[in-house]
Amino acid sequence: MINLESLIARIGNVPHFKGLPDAALREIVYAGQILKFPTESIIFSEGGPASGLYVIFQGQIHLYKLGTQGQEVIIATIKPVVMFNECTAIDGNPNPVTAIATQNCITWRVPAESFQMLMRRYPQVGTGLLNVMAHRNRQLLSRYEDLFSLPVLSRTAKILLDLSQWGQVSINRYRHTNQKMAALAATVPEAVSRSIKKFKEMEILESDRTQITIHAPDRLADMTNIGPFWYDS
């Protein structure tokens, strides 16, 4: 069971908050609240009022960005224990992305106003957060460079490897639709469908309406060198 008292130790294990004294951790934890989100619920929306800083302790979250042509692009997959949406806690501006729970989630959230007060009280919190944001910015720039320099076939290959855990498990097509995979690859569902068909013709995988099974992960890996689709902190 997760409550505010148990969160003090958990928050202390988040890389950004390591090294803070217990009194500071307690004050930070009690400035926020525990929030639960069922699968497919919207946690916050792109362009909406600053939602503040979150830490995920259970479940999985996709961060979406609206593309120039109105398509949804998944820019990150958030898994425990990682913080996200930290930029709104610093500047108080609207949310830069949409966050959607892809599994039942337990999170902790601190509002932007409260976190800004904490940064004034504990300057090391703000300084450490800037380092985290710089690291994340470099990750995202590298990811977008890959997305727009590599063909859709290569991007789809990386997604299939990730979802199948390097061919160890079959991919559930009801859970991972062409539309969702297209959002990961920053393309359209038709392009993903064509890529899967190509891999099937090459006898790299088998595919039907319910699942995709990877038979030759090494051959699939030869076609891509894109980095992981999630934050590390």
N, CA and C of each residue as an Amber inpcrd file, in Angstrom:
protein
   699
   0.8390000  -1.1970000   0.0000000   0.0000000   0.0000000   0.0000000
   0.8680000   1.2390000   0.0000000   0.5250000   2.2080000  -0.8570000
   1.2950000   3.4390000  -0.9470000   0.5330000   4.5530000  -0.2380000
   1.1830000   5.1730000   0.7500000   0.6360000   6.3590000   1.3920000
   1.7380000   7.3950000   1.4920000   1.4150000   8.5750000   1.9900000
   2.4040000   9.6490000   2.0090000   3.6250000   9.2960000   2.8470000
   3.4290000   8.5820000   3.9620000   4.5660000   8.2020000   4.7920000
   5.4930000   7.2370000   4.0540000   4.9110000   6.2340000   3.3890000
   5.7500000   5.2700000   2.6680000   6.4280000   5.9140000   1.4650000
   5.8450000   7.0170000   0.9720000   6.4300000   7.6960000  -0.1860000
   7.7430000   8.3950000   0.1330000   7.9580000   8.7140000   1.3970000
   9.1930000   9.4220000   1.7530000  10.4100000   8.5940000   1.3360000
  10.3860000   7.2930000   1.6400000  11.4960000   6.4200000   1.2340000
  11.5250000   6.2330000  -0.2680000  10.3370000   6.0960000  -0.8900000
  10.2790000   5.8870000  -2.3340000  10.8030000   7.1000000  -3.0930000
  10.3720000   8.2900000  -2.6890000  10.8390000   9.5160000  -3.3480000
  12.3430000   9.6720000  -3.1560000  12.8220000   9.2530000  -1.9840000
  14.2580000   9.3400000  -1.7220000  15.0920000   8.4870000  -2.6450000
  14.4740000   7.4730000  -3.2750000  15.1860000   6.6070000  -4.2200000
  15.1440000   7.1230000  -5.6490000  14.3270000   8.1500000  -5.9150000
  14.3220000   8.7720000  -7.2350000  15.6390000   9.5320000  -7.3910000
  16.4030000   9.2660000  -8.4570000  17.7400000   9.8540000  -8.5840000
  17.7980000  11.3470000  -8.3040000  16.7870000  12.0890000  -8.7690000
  16.8120000  13.5390000  -8.5850000  16.7750000  13.9420000  -7.1210000
  16.1070000  13.1650000  -6.2650000  15.9260000  13.5490000  -4.8700000
  16.9170000  12.8840000  -3.9230000  17.7870000  12.0220000  -4.4640000
  18.7680000  11.3620000  -3.6070000  19.7060000  12.4040000  -2.9840000
  20.0480000  12.1970000  -1.7300000  20.9690000  13.1020000  -1.0650000
  20.2930000  14.1980000  -0.2690000  18.9800000  14.3680000  -0.4430000
  18.2790000  15.3800000   0.3370000  18.0690000  14.8820000   1.7630000
  18.1190000  15.7550000   2.7480000  17.8650000  15.3170000   4.1310000
  16.4210000  14.8600000   4.3050000  16.1920000  14.0360000   5.3350000
  14.8540000  13.4910000   5.5760000  13.8110000  14.5860000   5.7460000
  14.1870000  15.6760000   6.4160000  13.2310000  16.7660000   6.6410000
  12.7770000  17.3730000   5.3180000  13.7120000  17.5080000   4.3880000
  13.3620000  18.0680000   3.0790000  12.4730000  17.1030000   2.3010000
  12.8150000  15.8030000   2.3440000  11.9890000  14.8080000   1.6510000
  10.5680000  14.7900000   2.2030000  10.4540000  14.8770000   3.5060000
   9.1280000  14.8700000   4.1290000   8.3190000  16.0810000   3.6740000
   8.9540000  17.2290000   3.6380000   8.2480000  18.4510000   3.2220000
   7.8280000  18.3590000   1.7590000   8.6990000  17.8120000   0.9170000
   8.3920000  17.6720000  -0.5110000   7.2200000  16.7100000  -0.7020000
   7.2630000  15.5540000  -0.0280000   6.2060000  14.5520000  -0.1780000
   4.8610000  15.1060000   0.2730000   4.8470000  15.7950000   1.3940000
   3.5780000  16.2940000   1.9210000   3.0650000  17.5190000   1.1780000
   3.8780000  18.0710000   0.2830000   3.3970000  19.1560000  -0.5780000
   2.5930000  18.6190000  -1.7500000   2.6700000  17.2890000  -1.9740000
   1.9650000  16.6690000  -3.0990000   0.8740000  15.7390000  -2.6290000
   0.3650000  14.9310000  -3.5520000  -0.6860000  13.9770000  -3.2260000
  -0.5690000  12.7520000  -4.1170000  -1.1010000  11.6320000  -3.6460000
  -1.1240000  10.3920000  -4.4060000  -2.3540000  10.3980000  -5.3000000
  -2.1660000  10.0810000  -6.5800000  -3.2600000  10.0490000  -7.5440000
  -3.2430000   8.7150000  -8.2820000  -4.4280000   8.1410000  -8.4770000
  -4.5630000   6.8870000  -9.2140000  -5.3170000   7.1420000 -10.5150000
  -4.8770000   6.4690000 -11.5790000  -5.4930000   6.6420000 -12.8860000
  -5.7530000   5.2720000 -13.5160000  -6.9780000   4.9940000 -13.9360000
  -7.2620000   3.7260000 -14.6180000  -6.7160000   3.7370000 -16.0430000
  -6.6040000   2.5600000 -16.6340000  -6.1120000   2.4240000 -18.0050000
  -6.9200000   3.2870000 -18.9630000  -6.2040000   3.9380000 -19.8800000
  -6.7630000   4.7910000 -20.9430000  -7.2490000   6.1490000 -20.4480000
  -7.0540000   6.4690000 -19.1830000  -7.4730000   7.7890000 -18.7090000
  -6.4220000   8.8350000 -19.0450000  -6.8860000  10.0670000 -19.2620000
  -6.0010000  11.1940000 -19.5530000  -5.5670000  11.8180000 -18.2330000
  -4.2710000  11.8650000 -18.0130000  -3.7320000  12.4230000 -16.7720000
  -3.6600000  13.9430000 -16.8720000  -3.1780000  14.4380000 -17.9840000
  -3.2430000  15.8670000 -18.2980000  -3.1190000  16.0250000 -19.8050000
  -3.5080000  17.1790000 -20.3130000  -3.5710000  17.4000000 -21.7600000
  -2.5860000  18.4680000 -22.2060000  -2.0560000  18.2810000 -23.4010000
  -1.1660000  19.2690000 -24.0200000  -1.8890000  20.6000000 -24.1260000
  -1.2170000  21.6660000 -23.6910000  -1.8080000  22.9980000 -23.7590000
  -2.6770000  23.3700000 -22.5820000  -2.9620000  22.3750000 -21.7010000
  -3.7710000  22.6570000 -20.5200000  -2.9570000  23.3450000 -19.4380000
  -3.6200000  23.8840000 -18.4030000  -2.8980000  24.5610000 -17.3120000
  -1.8390000  23.6660000 -16.6980000  -0.7390000  24.2680000 -16.2580000
   0.3890000  23.5270000 -15.6840000  -0.0960000  22.5210000 -14.6490000
   0.1820000  21.2480000 -14.9060000  -0.2990000  20.1860000 -14.0230000
   0.6940000  19.8680000 -12.9140000   1.9230000  20.3770000 -13.0290000
   2.9260000  20.1360000 -12.0040000   3.7650000  18.9090000 -12.2800000
   4.5800000  18.5650000 -11.3030000   5.5280000  17.4580000 -11.4360000
   4.9030000  16.1640000 -10.9310000   5.1370000  15.0610000 -11.6580000
   4.6100000  13.7450000 -11.3050000   5.7700000  12.7650000 -11.1290000
   5.5330000  11.7520000 -10.3000000   6.3990000  10.5720000 -10.2270000
   5.4910000   9.3590000 -10.3450000   5.8320000   8.4240000 -11.2260000
   5.0380000   7.2090000 -11.3990000   5.6350000   6.0830000 -10.5630000
   4.7650000   5.3900000  -9.8000000   5.1970000   4.2840000  -8.9490000
   4.6300000   2.9500000  -9.3950000   3.5700000   2.9840000 -10.1820000
   2.9770000   1.7370000 -10.6690000   2.2910000   2.0100000 -11.9940000
   2.4100000   1.0620000 -12.9460000   1.7370000   1.2030000 -14.2320000
   2.6570000   1.6850000 -15.3390000   2.0610000   2.2850000 -16.3440000
   2.7990000   2.7800000 -17.5070000   2.0260000   3.9320000 -18.1280000
   2.7630000   4.9210000 -18.6190000   2.1540000   6.1310000 -19.1740000
   2.8220000   6.4650000 -20.4970000   2.0230000   6.8500000 -21.4930000
   2.5500000   7.3690000 -22.7450000   2.4280000   8.8900000 -22.7460000
   3.4860000   9.5520000 -23.1840000   3.4520000  10.9910000 -23.3910000
   3.2900000  11.2540000 -24.8800000   2.2170000  11.9490000 -25.2390000
   1.8840000  12.2200000 -26.6360000   2.1310000  13.6850000 -26.9680000
   2.5480000  13.9120000 -28.2000000   2.6670000  15.2620000 -28.7400000
   1.8720000  15.3130000 -30.0320000   1.1370000  16.3800000 -30.2500000
   0.3550000  16.5210000 -31.4750000   1.2740000  16.9600000 -32.6020000
   1.3140000  16.1820000 -33.6890000   2.1770000  16.4800000 -34.8270000
   1.6700000  17.6350000 -35.6600000   2.4850000  18.0560000 -36.6160000
   2.1380000  19.2090000 -37.4500000   0.9230000  18.9560000 -38.3180000
   0.6420000  17.6850000 -38.6200000  -0.5140000  17.3410000 -39.4420000
  -1.6680000  16.7870000 -38.6030000  -1.6050000  17.0230000 -37.2960000
  -2.6800000  16.6070000 -36.4170000  -2.5730000  15.1970000 -35.9000000
  -1.5070000  14.4620000 -36.2700000  -1.3560000  13.0830000 -35.8180000
  -0.7400000  13.0660000 -34.4150000  -1.0890000  12.0420000 -33.6420000
  -0.5190000  11.8800000 -32.3130000   0.8040000  11.1200000 -32.4100000
   1.8320000  11.6480000 -31.7380000   3.1530000  11.0180000 -31.7260000
   3.5210000  10.7110000 -30.2810000   3.8500000   9.4420000 -29.9960000
   4.2920000   9.0670000 -28.6560000   5.7680000   9.4340000 -28.5310000
   6.0690000  10.3820000 -27.6570000   7.4620000  10.8140000 -27.5290000
   8.1960000  10.0850000 -26.4040000   7.4490000   9.4610000 -25.4880000
   8.0990000   8.7240000 -24.4010000   7.1250000   7.7670000 -23.7590000
   7.6650000   6.6730000 -23.2350000   6.9140000   5.7310000 -22.4160000
   7.4840000   5.8090000 -21.0100000   6.6360000   6.1430000 -20.0360000
   7.0840000   6.3520000 -18.6660000   6.7490000   5.1320000 -17.8220000
   7.7690000   4.5930000 -17.1380000   7.6010000   3.4330000 -16.2660000
   8.1880000   3.7560000 -14.8980000   7.7930000   3.0220000 -13.8500000
   8.3180000   3.2920000 -12.5040000   9.8310000   3.0650000 -12.4380000
  10.5290000   3.7900000 -11.5850000  10.0770000   4.9500000 -10.8280000
  10.7260000   6.1580000 -11.4840000   9.9550000   6.9670000 -12.1830000
  10.4870000   8.0810000 -12.9670000   9.5770000   9.2870000 -12.7770000
  10.1670000  10.4790000 -12.7510000   9.3500000  11.6910000 -12.7000000
   9.1720000  12.2460000 -14.1060000   8.0960000  13.0100000 -14.3050000
   7.8190000  13.5880000 -15.6230000   6.9900000  14.8560000 -15.4680000
   6.9140000  15.6110000 -16.5670000   6.2260000  16.9150000 -16.6160000
   6.8780000  17.9410000 -15.6960000   8.1830000  17.7470000 -15.4760000
   8.8870000  18.6230000 -14.5470000   9.0000000  20.0650000 -15.0340000
   8.9540000  20.2690000 -16.3630000   9.1260000  21.6440000 -16.8620000
   8.0110000  22.5680000 -16.3770000   6.7860000  22.0500000 -16.2260000
   5.6910000  22.9110000 -15.7600000   5.8610000  23.2780000 -14.2930000
   6.5940000  22.4330000 -13.5450000   6.8440000  22.7460000 -12.1460000
   7.8560000  23.8770000 -12.0140000   8.6520000  24.0850000 -13.0650000
   9.6510000  25.1560000 -13.0390000   9.0720000  26.4710000 -13.5420000
   8.3750000  26.4260000 -14.7150000   7.9430000  27.6990000 -15.2980000
   6.4480000  27.9910000 -15.1260000   5.6670000  27.0040000 -14.7120000
   4.2410000  27.2460000 -14.5170000   3.4580000  27.4180000 -15.8000000
   4.0680000  27.1410000 -16.9370000   3.4110000  27.3010000 -18.2310000
   2.5860000  26.0510000 -18.5710000   1.7610000  26.1140000 -19.6350000
   0.9100000  24.9690000 -19.9970000   1.6970000  23.6890000 -20.2340000
   1.0140000  22.5610000 -20.0840000   1.6430000  21.2550000 -20.2910000
   2.1270000  21.1180000 -21.7340000   3.3720000  20.6960000 -21.9520000
   3.8940000  20.5610000 -23.3150000   3.4380000  19.3060000 -24.0370000
   2.8820000  18.3340000 -23.3000000   2.4570000  17.0530000 -23.8810000
   1.1540000  16.6120000 -23.2320000   0.5710000  15.5580000 -23.7920000
  -0.5720000  14.8680000 -23.1880000  -0.0660000  13.5700000 -22.5750000
  -0.5190000  13.2690000 -21.3550000  -0.1330000  12.0250000 -20.6770000
  -1.3500000  11.1270000 -20.5560000  -1.2250000   9.8770000 -21.0360000
  -2.3250000   8.9080000 -20.9940000  -1.8420000   7.6290000 -20.3210000
  -2.6040000   7.1510000 -19.3520000  -2.2660000   5.8980000 -18.6670000
  -2.5550000   4.7240000 -19.5960000  -1.5560000   3.9100000 -19.8600000
  -1.7590000   2.7150000 -20.6850000  -1.9500000   1.4740000 -19.8220000
  -1.7660000   1.6330000 -18.5250000  -2.0800000   0.6160000 -17.5240000
  -2.6310000   1.3450000 -16.3070000  -3.2420000   0.6240000 -15.3670000
  -3.6470000   1.2570000 -14.1120000  -2.4140000   1.8390000 -13.4330000
  -2.4860000   3.1010000 -13.0560000  -1.3050000   3.7990000 -12.5630000
  -1.5110000   4.3720000 -11.1650000  -0.4220000   4.3840000 -10.4080000
  -0.3540000   5.1170000  -9.1440000   0.7650000   6.1370000  -9.2930000
   0.4490000   7.3970000  -9.0680000   1.4280000   8.4680000  -9.2080000
   1.3970000   9.3610000  -7.9670000   2.4250000  10.1570000  -7.8670000
   2.4640000  11.2460000  -6.8800000   2.6380000  12.5320000  -7.6590000
   1.8950000  13.5640000  -7.2720000   1.9330000  14.8380000  -7.9880000
   2.1090000  15.9800000  -7.0060000   2.9680000  16.9340000  -7.3820000
   3.0980000  18.1720000  -6.6150000   2.7910000  19.3330000  -7.5600000
   1.8690000  20.2440000  -7.1850000   1.5110000  21.3700000  -8.0570000
   2.7020000  22.2860000  -8.3230000   2.6240000  23.0010000  -9.4280000
   3.7220000  23.8890000  -9.8200000   4.0140000  24.9250000  -8.7400000
   2.9760000  25.5330000  -8.1800000   3.1820000  26.5810000  -7.1770000
   3.9040000  26.0310000  -5.9480000   3.5110000  24.8510000  -5.5000000
   4.1390000  24.2470000  -4.3300000   5.5900000  23.8850000  -4.6100000
   5.8610000  23.3660000  -5.8230000   7.2260000  22.9600000  -6.1380000
   8.1370000  24.1730000  -6.2720000   7.6220000  25.2600000  -6.8150000
   8.4290000  26.4700000  -6.9200000   8.8010000  26.9970000  -5.5400000
   7.8780000  26.8980000  -4.5940000   8.1690000  27.2950000  -3.2130000
   9.2620000  26.4070000  -2.6250000   9.1810000  25.0930000  -2.9080000
  10.1900000  24.1650000  -2.4060000  11.5630000  24.4460000  -3.0130000
  11.5910000  24.8370000  -4.2870000  12.8790000  25.1450000  -4.9300000
  13.5150000  26.3710000  -4.2870000  12.6990000  27.3250000  -3.8800000
  13.2570000  28.5020000  -3.1900000  13.7920000  28.1140000  -1.8130000
  13.1200000  27.1690000  -1.1780000  13.5300000  26.7330000   0.1590000
  14.7450000  25.8030000   0.1000000  14.7680000  24.9510000  -0.9480000
  15.8770000  24.0030000  -1.1220000  16.4550000  24.1900000  -2.5260000
  17.3950000  25.1180000  -2.7070000  17.9330000  25.4300000  -4.0440000
  18.4930000  24.2090000  -4.7750000  18.9930000  23.2140000  -4.0280000
  19.5720000  22.0410000  -4.6850000  18.5190000  21.2550000  -5.4630000
  17.2530000  21.3830000  -5.0690000  16.1770000  20.7170000  -5.7970000
  16.0610000  21.2970000  -7.2050000  16.0820000  22.6210000  -7.3050000
  15.9960000  23.2750000  -8.6120000  17.2160000  23.0220000  -9.4650000
  18.3990000  23.0760000  -8.8550000  19.6370000  22.8490000  -9.6010000
  19.6720000  21.4300000 -10.1650000  19.2870000  20.4590000  -9.3420000
  19.2680000  19.0790000  -9.8110000  18.2650000  18.8610000 -10.9170000
  17.1340000  19.5510000 -10.8390000  16.0930000  19.4000000 -11.8540000
  16.5610000  19.9380000 -13.2010000  17.3460000  21.0060000 -13.1880000
  17.8840000  21.5390000 -14.4400000  18.7920000  20.5140000 -15.1140000
  19.5820000  19.7880000 -14.3230000  20.4340000  18.7470000 -14.8940000
  19.6060000  17.6360000 -15.5240000  18.5160000  17.2520000 -14.8470000
  17.6220000  16.2280000 -15.3870000  17.0270000  16.6870000 -16.7110000
  16.5600000  17.9340000 -16.7570000  15.9310000  18.4510000 -17.9650000
  16.9240000  18.5470000 -19.1170000  18.1700000  18.9130000 -18.8150000
  19.1880000  18.9680000 -19.8650000  19.4290000  17.5840000 -20.4560000
  19.4870000  16.5760000 -19.5900000  19.6830000  15.1860000 -20.0340000
  18.5120000  14.7350000 -20.8910000  17.2860000  15.0340000 -20.4400000
  16.0990000  14.6310000 -21.1840000  16.0520000  15.3260000 -22.5430000
  16.4310000  16.5960000 -22.5700000  16.4150000  17.3430000 -23.8300000
  17.3510000  16.7060000 -24.8460000  18.5230000  16.2820000 -24.4040000
  19.4650000  15.6200000 -25.3090000  18.9000000  14.2910000 -25.8070000
  18.2070000  13.5490000 -24.9280000  17.5870000  12.2950000 -25.3380000
  16.5480000  12.5290000 -26.4270000  15.7010000  13.5300000 -26.2170000
  14.6220000  13.7990000 -27.1670000  15.1690000  14.2760000 -28.5060000
  16.2090000  15.1190000 -28.4650000  16.8090000  15.5790000 -29.7160000
  17.4020000  14.4130000 -30.4910000  18.0520000  13.4980000 -29.7860000
  18.6190000  12.3180000 -30.4310000  17.5250000  11.4460000 -31.0190000
  16.4320000  11.2890000 -30.2810000  15.3080000  10.4720000 -30.7630000
  14.6990000  11.0590000 -32.0230000  14.4900000  12.3730000 -32.0430000
  13.8800000  12.9720000 -33.2170000  14.8250000  12.9660000 -34.4130000
  16.1110000  13.0400000 -34.1590000  17.0760000  12.9330000 -35.2480000
  16.9670000  11.5560000 -35.8990000  16.8300000  10.5230000 -35.0610000
  16.6620000   9.1700000 -35.5910000  15.3480000   9.0250000 -36.3530000
  14.2790000   9.5760000 -35.7730000  12.9640000   9.4280000 -36.3910000
  12.9280000  10.0070000 -37.7950000  13.5900000  11.1390000 -37.9850000
  13.4760000  11.8050000 -39.2690000  14.6300000  11.5080000 -40.2270000
  15.6170000  10.7360000 -39.7630000  16.7150000  10.3770000 -40.6620000
  16.6450000   8.9190000 -41.1090000  15.8740000   8.0990000 -40.3870000
  15.7630000   6.6860000 -40.7270000  14.4100000   6.3960000 -41.3590000
  14.3600000   5.4410000 -42.2760000  13.0910000   5.1200000 -42.9370000
  12.0960000   4.4680000 -41.9770000  10.8260000   4.5080000 -42.3500000
   9.7650000   3.9340000 -41.5260000  10.0200000   2.4520000 -41.2680000
  10.5560000   1.7450000 -42.2450000  10.8220000   0.3160000 -42.0810000
  11.7450000   0.0760000 -40.8850000  12.7900000   0.8910000 -40.7520000
  13.7310000   0.7460000 -39.6420000  13.0860000   1.1140000 -38.3160000
  12.2860000   2.1890000 -38.3290000  11.6210000   2.6070000 -37.0950000
  10.6250000   1.5450000 -36.6270000   9.9050000   0.9530000 -37.5730000
   8.9540000  -0.1080000 -37.2320000   9.6810000  -1.3250000 -36.6840000
  10.8280000  -1.6530000 -37.2460000  11.6180000  -2.7910000 -36.7670000
  11.9920000  -2.6080000 -35.3010000  12.4160000  -1.4070000 -34.9280000
  12.8030000  -1.1350000 -33.5370000  11.6050000  -1.2820000 -32.6050000
  10.4560000  -0.7810000 -33.0220000   9.2470000  -0.8750000 -32.2050000
   8.8660000  -2.3430000 -31.9880000   8.9310000  -3.1410000 -33.0520000
   8.5920000  -4.5620000 -32.9370000   9.5530000  -5.2920000 -31.9970000
  10.8270000  -4.9360000 -32.0470000  11.7950000  -5.5350000 -31.1350000
  11.4990000  -5.1580000 -29.6920000  11.1820000  -3.8840000 -29.4660000
  10.8700000  -3.4240000 -28.1130000   9.6290000  -4.1200000 -27.5610000
   8.5620000  -4.1430000 -28.3470000   7.2930000  -4.6940000 -27.8750000
   7.3560000  -6.2070000 -27.6670000   8.1880000  -6.8770000 -28.4650000
   8.3030000  -8.3420000 -28.3460000   9.4160000  -8.7660000 -27.3880000
  10.0760000  -7.7710000 -26.7550000  11.2050000  -8.0630000 -25.8650000
  12.2560000  -8.9160000 -26.5900000  12.6220000  -8.4070000 -27.7640000
  13.6190000  -9.0600000 -28.6180000  13.1460000 -10.4460000 -29.0510000
  11.8570000 -10.5370000 -29.4150000  11.3120000 -11.7770000 -29.9410000
  10.9070000 -12.8070000 -28.9080000  10.9710000 -12.4630000 -27.6190000
  10.6730000 -13.4430000 -26.5770000   9.1700000 -13.6350000 -26.3560000
   8.3760000 -12.6100000 -26.6500000   6.9250000 -12.7210000 -26.4570000
   6.2100000 -12.2510000 -27.7280000   5.0000000 -12.7750000 -27.9270000
   4.1890000 -12.3230000 -29.0570000   3.5730000 -10.9680000 -28.7430000
   3.3580000 -10.1780000 -29.7730000   2.7780000  -8.8430000 -29.6250000
   1.2640000  -8.9360000 -29.8030000   0.5350000  -8.5150000 -28.7980000
  -0.9270000  -8.5140000 -28.8410000  -1.4020000  -7.3690000 -29.7350000
  -2.0550000  -7.6850000 -30.8460000  -2.4390000  -6.6530000 -31.8090000
  -3.6460000  -5.8380000 -31.3500000  -4.4070000  -6.3630000 -30.4060000
  -5.5040000  -5.5630000 -29.8680000  -4.9650000  -4.4730000 -28.9470000
  -3.9080000  -4.8070000 -28.2330000  -3.2980000  -3.8370000 -27.3220000
  -2.3610000  -2.8900000 -28.0680000  -1.6160000  -3.4450000 -29.0200000
  -0.6550000  -2.6440000 -29.7910000  -1.1410000  -2.5770000 -31.2430000
  -2.0750000  -1.7200000 -31.4800000  -2.6430000  -1.5750000 -32.8160000
  -1.6580000  -0.8810000 -33.7530000  -1.9570000  -0.9480000 -35.0550000
  -1.1220000  -0.2180000 -36.0150000  -1.1260000   1.2690000 -35.7120000
  -2.2490000   1.7760000 -35.2260000  -2.3370000   3.1920000 -34.8990000
  -1.3850000   3.5590000 -33.7630000  -1.3120000   2.7200000 -32.7290000
  -0.4180000   3.0080000 -31.6110000   1.0400000   2.8640000 -32.0290000
   1.3300000   1.8650000 -32.8320000   2.7120000   1.7130000 -33.3020000
   3.0970000   2.8620000 -34.2270000   2.1390000   3.3560000 -34.9990000
   2.4070000   4.5080000 -35.8610000   2.7260000   5.7420000 -35.0260000
   2.0470000   5.8820000 -33.8840000   2.3300000   7.0180000 -33.0010000
   3.7390000   6.9360000 -32.4360000   4.2100000   5.7270000 -32.1730000
   5.5860000   5.5530000 -31.7060000   6.5910000   5.8860000 -32.8030000
   6.2450000   5.5640000 -34.0390000   7.1700000   5.7500000 -35.1610000
   7.0100000   7.0930000 -35.8540000   6.0930000   7.9230000 -35.3670000
   5.8300000   9.2340000 -35.9680000   5.4780000   9.0970000 -37.4490000
   4.5420000   8.1990000 -37.7280000   4.1080000   7.9800000 -39.1090000
   2.6140000   7.6710000 -39.1050000   2.1140000   7.1130000 -40.1880000
   0.6960000   6.7830000 -40.2970000   0.5200000   5.2680000 -40.2030000
  -0.6610000   4.7870000 -39.7750000  -0.8780000   3.3470000 -39.6240000
  -0.6230000   2.5460000 -40.8960000  -0.9310000   3.1280000 -42.0550000
  -0.7310000   2.4200000 -43.3200000   0.7370000   2.0860000 -43.5470000
   1.6210000   2.9930000 -43.1270000   3.0590000   2.7480000 -43.2990000
   3.5320000   1.6150000 -42.3990000   3.0020000   1.5540000 -41.1910000
   3.3390000   0.4630000 -40.2840000   2.8310000  -0.8640000 -40.8440000
   1.6110000  -0.8510000 -41.3790000   1.0320000  -2.0630000 -41.9750000
   1.8860000  -2.5710000 -43.1250000   2.3730000  -1.6480000 -43.9590000
   3.2290000  -2.0540000 -45.0860000   4.5480000  -2.6500000 -44.5850000
   5.1000000  -2.0760000 -43.5270000   6.3580000  -2.5740000 -42.9810000
   6.1880000  -3.9880000 -42.4250000   5.0990000  -4.2080000 -41.6840000
   4.8390000  -5.5340000 -41.1250000   4.6600000  -6.5560000 -42.2480000
   3.9600000  -6.1510000 -43.2960000   3.7720000  -7.0340000 -44.4500000
   5.1090000  -7.3900000 -45.0920000   6.0040000  -6.3960000 -45.1850000
   7.3270000  -6.6330000 -45.7620000   8.1150000  -7.6320000 -44.9190000
   8.0950000  -7.4440000 -43.5820000   8.8160000  -8.3610000 -42.7010000
   8.2350000  -9.7780000 -42.7760000   6.9350000  -9.8530000 -42.9870000
   6.2850000 -11.1600000 -43.1220000   6.7490000 -11.8430000 -44.3950000
   6.8570000 -11.0800000 -45.4830000   7.3390000 -11.6330000 -46.7480000
   8.7870000 -12.1020000 -46.6360000   9.5580000 -11.4220000 -45.7810000
  10.9600000 -11.7890000 -45.5700000  11.1010000 -12.9510000 -44.5780000
   9.9800000 -13.4390000 -44.0570000   9.9260000 -14.5490000 -43.1000000
  10.6420000 -14.2040000 -41.7920000  10.6050000 -12.9130000 -41.4500000
  11.1560000 -12.4620000 -40.1760000  10.1280000 -12.6500000 -39.0670000
   8.8560000 -12.5860000 -39.4320000   7.7940000 -12.6950000 -38.4380000
   6.5520000 -13.3420000 -39.0550000   5.6460000 -13.7210000 -38.1790000
   4.3100000 -14.1470000 -38.5740000   3.3140000 -13.1640000 -37.9690000
   2.2580000 -12.8910000 -38.7110000   1.2850000 -11.9110000 -38.2460000
  -0.1210000 -12.3130000 -38.6520000  -1.0600000 -12.1370000 -37.7170000
  -2.4710000 -12.3040000 -38.0420000  -3.2380000 -11.2090000 -37.3130000
  -4.5490000 -11.3410000 -37.2120000  -5.3490000 -10.2840000 -36.6040000
  -5.1300000 -10.1390000 -35.1050000  -4.6330000 -11.1920000 -34.4670000
  -4.5320000 -11.1770000 -33.0030000  -3.1220000 -10.9610000 -32.4740000
  -2.0920000 -11.3870000 -33.2230000  -0.7470000 -11.2720000 -32.6790000
   0.3220000 -11.2360000 -33.7680000   1.4920000 -10.7640000 -33.3450000
   2.6940000 -10.7740000 -34.1840000   3.7540000 -11.5720000 -33.4430000
   4.3410000 -12.5440000 -34.1070000   5.3860000 -13.3670000 -33.5080000
   6.6760000 -13.1750000 -34.2960000   7.7280000 -12.7500000 -33.6040000
   9.0210000 -12.5100000 -34.2440000   9.8360000 -13.7930000 -34.2560000
  10.2460000 -14.2450000 -35.4370000  11.0410000 -15.4690000 -35.5660000
  12.5370000 -15.1900000 -35.7330000  12.8760000 -13.9940000 -36.2310000
  14.2820000 -13.6850000 -36.4940000  14.6160000 -12.2960000 -35.9550000
  14.7070000 -12.1590000 -34.6190000  14.9790000 -10.8470000 -34.0370000
  16.3180000 -10.2490000 -34.4750000  17.3130000 -11.1050000 -34.6890000
  18.6220000 -10.5960000 -35.1100000  18.5410000  -9.9420000 -36.4930000
  17.7650000 -10.5390000 -37.3760000  17.5940000  -9.9450000 -38.7080000
  16.8340000  -8.6300000 -38.6050000  15.8690000  -8.5910000 -37.7030000
  15.1150000  -7.3590000 -37.4870000  16.0280000  -6.2750000 -36.9150000
  16.9110000  -6.6600000 -36.0010000  17.8320000  -5.7090000 -35.3760000
  18.8150000  -5.1300000 -36.3860000  19.1600000  -5.8990000 -37.4100000
  20.0860000  -5.4100000 -38.4310000  19.5310000  -4.1930000 -39.1730000
  18.2170000  -4.0050000 -39.0830000  17.5740000  -2.9540000 -39.8530000
  17.3850000  -1.6660000 -39.0700000  17.8610000  -1.6310000 -37.8230000
  17.6070000  -0.4430000 -37.0030000  18.7150000  -0.2020000 -35.9920000
  18.8590000   1.0810000 -35.6310000  19.7530000   1.4230000 -34.5110000
  19.1560000   2.5710000 -33.7060000  17.8180000   2.6340000 -33.6430000
  17.1490000   3.6770000 -32.8800000  17.2610000   3.3710000 -31.4020000
  17.4010000   4.4130000 -30.5600000  17.4870000   4.2510000 -29.1130000
  16.1590000   3.9340000 -28.4910000  16.1410000   3.6780000 -27.1660000
  14.9140000   3.2850000 -26.4550000  13.8800000   4.3960000 -26.4180000
  12.6120000   4.0020000 -26.2890000  11.4910000   4.9350000 -26.3340000
  10.9790000   5.2760000 -24.9360000  11.8570000   5.4240000 -23.9570000
  11.3750000   5.7920000 -22.6440000  12.4200000   6.6540000 -21.9490000
  12.0000000   7.3600000 -20.9180000  12.9160000   8.1990000 -20.1370000
  13.7630000   7.3320000 -19.2340000  15.0100000   7.6940000 -19.0370000
  15.7280000   7.2470000 -17.8530000  16.0480000   8.5060000 -17.0700000
  16.2080000   8.3870000 -15.7880000  16.3220000   9.6020000 -14.9720000
  17.5960000   9.6010000 -14.1530000
